[in-house]
Amino acid sequence: HEHPTSDAFDLTLEVTVAEGALPPRYETPSASHFALFANETVGIDGCDWVPVRTGLSFAMPFMLILLVRGAGPDWEVESQVVDYDATDELVVRVRRPLSGGGGADRLTRIVVGMRVATGVVLPIARPAFTLYQPATTDDEEETV
């Protein structure tokens, strides 16, 4: 497939990629989310959360976040937000799905290079709040 060149993107993120880790990758030219890959092999046995290292550290610009979510039906990914001031390696927490039945006695393996989660970059805002008290029958709404 033909993937767009970097000049087709709105933004360039600085990503530190540990030795052996795979960089994030858009799986289709029009995708807004990108794949995140395991940088270690882990086994998921039971329904406890298991950390999976990605080998990636994102340097997010001010007022942007990285939302990390699941990548498929084989395991559940604990949704997380990587804030713009985070500098640590992204570690994704996964577990066997709680629903779906079957396979409770089998070990699920995530191997190095396997897509473990997806990420999407989103803008955020820090709004001020104007607070109101509900109007009573005698007067109008009042600003607090």
C-alpha positions as CSV (number, residue, x, y, z in Angstrom):
1,H,0.0,0.0,0.0
2,E,0.8,3.6,-0.5
3,H,1.0,5.5,2.8
4,P,1.0,9.3,2.9
5,T,4.3,11.1,3.4
6,S,5.1,13.1,6.5
7,D,4.1,16.3,4.7
8,A,0.5,15.0,4.6
9,F,0.3,15.2,8.4
10,D,-0.9,18.1,10.7
11,L,1.7,17.6,13.4
12,T,5.0,15.8,14.1
13,L,5.4,14.1,17.5
14,E,8.8,13.4,19.0
15,V,8.9,9.7,20.0
16,T,11.8,8.0,21.8
17,V,12.0,4.4,20.5
18,A,13.9,1.9,22.6
19,E,16.2,-0.6,21.0
20,G,14.1,-3.3,19.4
21,A,10.8,-1.4,19.7
22,L,8.6,-0.8,16.7
23,P,7.5,2.8,16.1
24,P,3.8,3.7,16.0
25,R,2.3,3.0,12.6
26,Y,-0.9,4.1,10.8
27,E,-2.4,0.9,9.4
28,T,-4.3,2.7,6.6
29,P,-3.7,6.0,4.8
30,S,-6.8,7.6,6.2
31,A,-6.7,6.3,9.8
32,S,-6.8,8.8,12.6
33,H,-5.5,6.2,15.1
34,F,-2.2,4.4,15.0
35,A,-1.0,1.0,16.2
36,L,1.2,0.5,19.3
37,F,3.3,-2.7,19.4
38,A,4.5,-4.8,22.3
39,N,8.3,-4.6,23.0
40,E,8.3,-7.7,25.2
41,T,6.6,-11.1,25.3
42,V,4.0,-11.6,28.1
43,G,1.4,-14.2,29.0
44,I,-2.1,-13.3,30.1
45,D,-3.3,-16.0,32.5
46,G,-6.7,-15.3,34.1
47,C,-8.3,-11.8,34.3
48,D,-5.6,-9.8,36.1
49,W,-4.2,-6.7,34.5
50,V,-0.7,-7.4,32.9
51,P,1.7,-4.6,31.9
52,V,3.1,-4.7,28.4
53,R,6.0,-2.4,27.6
54,T,6.0,-0.7,24.2
55,G,9.5,0.8,24.3
56,L,8.0,4.2,23.3
57,S,8.0,7.5,25.1
58,F,6.0,10.3,23.6
59,A,6.8,14.0,23.8
60,M,3.4,15.5,23.4
61,P,3.0,19.3,22.7
62,F,1.3,21.4,25.2
63,M,-2.5,20.9,25.2
64,L,-2.5,17.6,23.4
65,I,-3.0,14.2,24.9
66,L,-2.5,10.6,23.6
67,L,-5.6,8.4,24.2
68,V,-4.6,4.7,24.4
69,R,-7.4,2.1,23.7
70,G,-7.9,-1.5,22.8
71,A,-6.8,-3.0,19.4
72,G,-9.0,-6.1,19.1
73,P,-11.1,-8.8,20.8
74,D,-8.3,-11.0,22.1
75,W,-7.6,-8.9,25.2
76,E,-9.0,-5.9,26.9
77,V,-6.8,-2.8,27.1
78,E,-7.1,-0.4,30.1
79,S,-7.8,3.0,28.5
80,Q,-5.3,5.6,29.5
81,V,-4.4,9.2,28.8
82,V,-0.8,10.2,28.2
83,D,-0.7,13.8,29.2
84,Y,1.5,16.4,27.4
85,D,4.0,16.5,30.3
86,A,4.5,12.7,30.5
87,T,8.0,11.5,29.7
88,D,8.0,7.8,30.8
89,E,7.8,4.8,28.6
90,L,4.2,3.9,27.6
91,V,3.2,0.7,29.3
92,V,-0.1,-0.7,28.2
93,R,-2.1,-2.7,30.7
94,V,-4.1,-5.7,29.3
95,R,-6.2,-8.6,30.5
96,R,-8.3,-11.4,29.2
97,P,-11.8,-10.1,28.3
98,L,-14.2,-10.6,31.2
99,S,-17.1,-11.5,28.8
100,G,-17.2,-13.9,25.9
101,G,-16.7,-17.1,27.9
102,G,-14.5,-20.0,26.8
103,G,-10.7,-20.1,26.9
104,A,-10.5,-19.3,30.6
105,D,-7.9,-22.1,31.0
106,R,-5.7,-21.1,28.1
107,L,-2.8,-18.8,28.2
108,T,-3.0,-15.8,25.9
109,R,0.5,-14.7,24.6
110,I,1.4,-11.3,23.4
111,V,4.7,-11.5,21.6
112,V,7.3,-8.8,20.7
113,G,6.1,-6.9,17.6
114,M,2.4,-7.7,18.1
115,R,-0.1,-4.9,17.9
116,V,-1.2,-4.4,21.5
117,A,-3.2,-1.2,21.5
118,T,-4.1,1.9,19.4
119,G,-3.4,5.5,20.1
120,V,-5.1,8.7,18.9
121,V,-3.9,12.3,19.6
122,L,-6.5,14.7,20.9
123,P,-6.6,18.4,21.8
124,I,-7.6,19.3,25.3
125,A,-8.7,22.6,26.9
126,R,-8.6,23.9,30.5
127,P,-11.7,26.0,30.7
128,A,-12.7,28.3,33.5
129,F,-16.2,27.7,35.0
130,T,-19.0,30.1,35.5
131,L,-21.1,28.6,38.3
132,Y,-24.8,29.3,38.8
133,Q,-27.3,28.4,41.5
134,P,-30.7,27.2,40.4
135,A,-33.4,29.9,40.2
136,T,-36.0,30.0,42.9
137,T,-39.6,31.0,42.3
138,D,-38.9,34.5,43.7
139,D,-35.7,35.5,41.8
140,E,-33.7,34.7,38.8
141,E,-30.6,32.5,38.4
142,E,-27.7,33.9,40.4
143,T,-24.0,33.7,39.5
144,V,-22.0,32.2,42.3
